[in-house]
C-alpha cells in the first residue's frame, strides 16, 4: 500500500522545465522504459507469429468457428484472454502449448499454442504491459521464459502426425511453419529469435539492476521440459 501511495505522489508532482512529456514518464526509470520496449516487441512478435500460423494453417481458425482470419486474430489479441485459458479445455500457459501439439487435439491449435505462449509471457512480466519505478521484474522468470520460447519453437517444428488425417498424410506437421522447399521460409524462426533476444537482454538488464544472478539450466531441446515461471 505504501509503495502505491508513493507512486501516486510521484505522479502528482509538477513537471520540471518541460523535460518530461507526461507524469507517467516521470515515474519511470531507464530500466522501466527498457522493459516497456521489450514487452511491446515480444507482444508484436507473438502477434506476427499468430498471423503467420493462421495463414499457413487456415483450417485452424475455421475450427474455432471464426468467420475469417482477422476475426480469429482479433479474439486472440483480446487482452481479457491473456489471463484466462486460451483453449476450450481450460489449459493455459505451457500446458496449452503442449495440448496444441498433441495429435488428438481437436480444437484450434494456433489459438492454444499462441495463447499459451501469451499466458506464459504475461506471467513472466507479472501481468503488466507497462512498468514504473515501484514495479519489480524477476530476471529468472524472464530467462526461463526465453528458454521456454526456444522449447516451444523446437516442439512446433518437430510435431508430426503419426496417422493421416483428411488430406494430410502421416509425417505431416501438426502445424505448418518453417519450410525449406519449394521456397525457403524461415520467417517463423526469425520471430522466435526476436522474442528470445528481447527476453534474454531484458533478463540481463534486470539482473544487473537487482544484483541477482540467474540460474542457467542446460537442456537438450529434444528432451527439454518447460521451465517454471510462477
N, C-alpha and C positions, 0 to 999 in steps of 0.2 A: 504494500500500500504506500509506504514512504517513497519507494522508488518511482512509482507512478506520479505521486504528488510532486516530486522534484521535476519530473518531465513536464508536467503541466506548468510549473513555474517557469521553466526554461522557455516553453513555447509562448508564454505571456510576456517575456521580456521584449522591450523595444529593439528594433533593428538598429545597428550602429553603422553610420556612414554609407548606407546602401550597399554594403559588401555582401549581404546575404539576400538571396532572392525571395525567401519566404521564411516564416517562423519555423516550419518543419525542417528546413535545411539547417537552421541554427542549432537544432537538436541532434545533428548528425556529426559523427567523426569521419575521418577519411576512410576508416575501415567499414563504417556503416554504408558509405557511398559505394565502396567496392562490393560489399555484399549485395546491395540493390542491383548493381550492374550484373554481377554474376547470376543472381537469381533470375533476372529478366532474360539473360542469354540462355540459361538452361531451359526455362519455360518456352522460349521461342524455338529452341532445337526440338523439344518434345512435340510442339505443335506441328513443325515441319515433318517430323518423323511420322506422326499420325496421318497426315495428308498423304505422304508417300506410300504408307502401308495400305491405306484405303484405295489409292489409285491402282496399286498392283494387285489388290485383293478385293474387288468390288462386291464379291459375294458376302463379305463380312458385314458391310453396312446394311446390306439388304436383310441379313439375318436379324439385325437389330430393329427392323421394321421402319427404317427411315425412308423418306421419300427421295433423298438424294445424298450424295457425299457431303455436301455443305451442311445439310441438316444433322448428319452424324457428327461432323466436326464441331458444330455449334453445341451439341449436347455434351460432347466430350470436354469442351473447353469451359463449360459452366463451372464457376468457382465453387458452387454449392456441392458439386460432386466430388471435389478433391478430398474432403474429409470423410466421405462415405465410400461404400463399396462401389466399384465401377462395373460390377457384373451381377447378374440376377441371383447367383447362389450365395451372395453375401461375403465373398472373399475380398480382401483389399491388399494393397502393397505387394510384396513379393509373392504372396500366396496366389494373388490374381494373375501375376505374370506366369507362374508355373501352371496354373489352370489353363491359361490361354494356349499353352504349348503342349497340352495333353491331346492325344489323338481323338479321344472320345468326347472332347468338349464341343457342345452343341450350340453355344451362343456366339456372339460377336467376338472373335478372337482379338481384333485390333483394339476394341474398347477395353477388354480385360487386360491386355498387355500394356497399352499406353496408359490406361487409367491406373493400373497397378504401379507403374513407374512413377506416375504423378503423385500417388499416395506416399510412396517411399521417399520421394524428394521433398514433399511437403513436411514429412516427419523430420527429415534431415535439417530443414530450415525452421523447425519448431512452429510450423503452421503459419509462418509470416511471409509476406511478399514485400515488406518494406521494413527497414531497420533504423533504430535510433540509439542514442547514447546508452540507454539503460537496457537494451536488448542484447542478450548473450547468444552466441553461436558456439557449437561444440565442434572442434576440429576433427575429433574422432568420428563423429556422425557423418561429417562431410566426406572424410576419407573413405569410410565404409560405403557411403552412397556411391562414390566414384567406382569402387570395386564392384558394387552390385550392378551398376550400369554395364561394366565390362562383361560380367557374367551373363546378364540378360541379353546382351548383343551376341555373345557366343551361342547361347541356347537358341536364340532366334535363327541364327544362320545354320544350325545343325539339327533342328527339329524336323523330322521327316515322317512320312506316312509309312506304316508297315503294311497297310491294306489299301487297295484302290477305293476311291470314293467318287462316284459320278464320272466326270471326265478327267479326274486326277488319278494318275497311276501310282502304284506303290513306289516309294522312294521320292515322291514329290515333296517339296517343302510344305509344312503345315501353313506357313505364311511366306509368300514370296517377298524377298527383299533384294539383297545384292545379287548380281549375276555377272558372269564373265562372258557369256555368249548368248545370242549372236552379237549383241552390243554390250560392251562393258558398262556396268552401272554400280558404282561404289558410293553413291550419294548417301546411302543409309549408314555406311561405315563412317563417313565424314561427320554426320550428325552425332553419332555416338561419341566420336572422338572429341567433338566440341564440348559435349556435356562433361565428359571425363576431365578434359583440360580445365574447364571452368571450376569444377568441384575440387580438383586437386590444388589448383592455385589458391582458391579461397581457403581451403583447409590449411595450407601453409601460412597464409596471412593471419588467420585466426590463431594458429598455434604460436606464431611469433608474438602476437599481441598478448596472449594469455600466459606465455612462457610454459606451455604444456607440450609434452612430446606426444606424438601419435604412434600408436602400436600398429605396425605394419605386418599383416599376415600374408604369407606367400602361399598361393594355392595354384593347383593345376586347373585351368579353365574347364577341362573335360570332366573333372570330378568336383569342381568348386561348389560350395553351398553359399547361399546369400548370407551376408553378414548382418548382425543386428543393428538397428538404427535407434530404436527407443531404449 
